[in-house]
Amino acid sequence: MFEAVAFYFFSAILIASAVMVIAARNPVHSVLFLILAFFNAAGLFVLLGAEFLGMILVVVYVGAVAVLFLFVVMMLDVDFAELKRGTLQYLPFGALIGVILVAELVMAGSVWVARPSAPLASATPAGLSNTEALGMILYTDYIYYFQIAGMVLLVAMIGAIVLTLRSRPGVRRQVISVQNARTAAMAVDMHDLKPGQGSEGERA
Amino acid sequence: MSLQADILVLLPELTLAIGAMVLLLTGAIMGEKSAPVISWAAIALLAVAGALVVTGQTGGAFNGAFVADGFSRFAKVLILIGAALSILLAEEFFSTIKLSRFELPVLMVIATLGMMLMVSASSFLSLYMGLELQSLALYVLASFNRDHLRSTEAGLKYFVLGALSSGMLLYGISLIYGFTGSVEFGQVATAIFDNGVSLGIIFGMVFLVAGLAFKVSAVPFHMWTPDVYEGAPTPVTAYFATAAKVAALCLFLRAILVPFPDAINQWRQIIIFISILSMALGAVAALGQKNIKRLMAYSSIGHMGYALLGLAAGTALGVRGVLIYLAIYVFTNLGVFAAIQAMRRSGKAVEEIADLAGLARTSPKLALVFSMLFLSLAGLPPLAGFFAKFYVFLAAIQAGLLWPAILGVMASAIGLVYYLRLVKIMYFDEPAPAFDGEIGIGSRAILVISGVFALLFIFAASPIITAADTAAKALLP
């Protein structure tokens, strides 16, 4: 009973906030609704017993991705009204394709039979918690996939650096080694000033 | 299976992965000047990996995620050759325009690693991981010339459409998993054998084929190809057209033939449809092109259509045909792109077909190689390209696909027109100003190798055909 109520509660808010993400006029509101949607999806995962996925969703998507979006939206001067102008024009066509796809899925779905013997994986096998169960296999049975995922992230990192890092002339940078190597003798210039003539700086 | 045994099977890939990281660190420490050194080191690394592939162990590893067999061996050797020669081209290209960066060979090595994982994937999960590793590196490579508008456009388009196709692929995989209870190719095949082909599996298969057709740029999922081929730097386009195509097509073969042998009637009609459309579009759309790289893009769409005909046959003979096709295609295309890279006039790259006018009088050797490669691509006997098409059509006819094969022959007859037009422009039109004389030693070597290959394939065909035969029997015993 409680689970059913919680499920409908989370789902309703999730769908409503997902709609608001694309419907909101203010892009900052869109991102905030996106964060709300992520939280509710995390709630749904917890209801399923997959608390690890729920946790990851909050940590990664809310903690990093959504905040990044927020930064982009607030710092870049993107004219969202201009971007949205075409929406109405493409809406009928897009809706038509969507309706066709849904109709096809429904037609196919009405005659689908799931394979009866397909085993339903439990989120909490053999009394282990979901996180424990994932940890047991992630670094053993799935080490191959895990390592390739690492390579994919490495490529993402190299790619981001290659495409964006530039050395512009005339940009002041902090060079720690130079700072540390500085001594009192290098920092202080001693000049012998004649009275009444000012320093070199004043003369120049 | 113990971890040691798994690692032995995975040795070539591990070598590439670790080598790429070593190269990356070396480059980062030595700075931008190290680009030529890193390029040569990357080529050496690929050669070492190639030796390990040829001598390495076969067998499955990591609970059915990875398989090294005769089929993957043939594909990997082709991929490594394509990658190594593309790096050679890239070294010359980027040092000419003073944009050498050590990240380029490193990214190419990592993309090659992804391709090797793709052709060895024996579960849908490892298929996807390999594909993403490769694609992500290719997106960056496409926009490598980042101050160039067309290059960044190519990268962005490739990225957006690639992400879309990955989405379709994943949707298909999730349906297949849901309706068969496994992501492993062998177990999917068993489930279909036991329970028959349900509608859900067909649905999943359709999305899977759509996603894969995107990666091999078959019609109607080809739209990105001309823009990406045109915009990407020429050596990177050469890489797309050779190694990446081999990897995607071999992945296509394995991901369709191994899990779905009992659903052949369902997927065959899709593949035939895609194949005929690709052949037709490749032949017709290339006629109106002005840019040589766009023309090569349409040519590659057409060639993928012919190769897919071998997949539609669904037999070991068909797989053999595809593999021979790919081997010939890789060598011919490397030569064409090396020649395109040589099209420079007063230090700037030119890419219009009109720039080729009268090439036979200004630089007769380049014109000779160029036209021989084009005629080979057109499939004129006795050049290599004829045999590529011959073995695919043969397999299709033996599998009872007479009409698709006839349509294919007609498409290649139409295709002949635009290849001949290029030859005519080079030999009979009023000469345009001459190209810059000096061609790098690497490009020169590639031009000679691929010219000789196209001309003398007829005498040296039997080892390649035997190797392709062994590889095909490994996939479909």
Chai-1 contact restraints between the chains, C-beta under 6 A:
chainA,res_idxA,chainB,res_idxB,connection_type,confidence,min_distance_angstrom,max_distance_angstrom,comment,restraint_id
A,A108,B,L199,contact,1.0,0.0,6.0,A-B,restraint_1
A,A108,B,F203,contact,1.0,0.0,6.0,A-B,restraint_2
A,V111,B,L199,contact,1.0,0.0,6.0,A-B,restraint_3
A,W112,B,L199,contact,1.0,0.0,6.0,A-B,restraint_4
A,W112,B,G200,contact,1.0,0.0,6.0,A-B,restraint_5
A,R115,B,F179,contact,1.0,0.0,6.0,A-B,restraint_6
A,R115,B,N195,contact,1.0,0.0,6.0,A-B,restraint_7
A,A118,B,G181,contact,1.0,0.0,6.0,A-B,restraint_8
A,D141,B,N63,contact,1.0,0.0,6.0,A-B,restraint_9
A,Y144,B,F62,contact,1.0,0.0,6.0,A-B,restraint_10
A,Y144,B,A65,contact,1.0,0.0,6.0,A-B,restraint_11
A,Y145,B,M129,contact,1.0,0.0,6.0,A-B,restraint_12
A,I148,B,M129,contact,1.0,0.0,6.0,A-B,restraint_13
A,I148,B,L133,contact,1.0,0.0,6.0,A-B,restraint_14
A,M151,B,L133,contact,1.0,0.0,6.0,A-B,restraint_15
A,V152,B,E132,contact,1.0,0.0,6.0,A-B,restraint_16
A,V152,B,L133,contact,1.0,0.0,6.0,A-B,restraint_17
A,V155,B,I110,contact,1.0,0.0,6.0,A-B,restraint_18
A,V155,B,L136,contact,1.0,0.0,6.0,A-B,restraint_19
A,V155,B,A137,contact,1.0,0.0,6.0,A-B,restraint_20
A,I158,B,E103,contact,1.0,0.0,6.0,A-B,restraint_21
A,G159,B,V140,contact,1.0,0.0,6.0,A-B,restraint_22
A,V162,B,E103,contact,1.0,0.0,6.0,A-B,restraint_23
A,L163,B,R146,contact,1.0,0.0,6.0,A-B,restraint_24
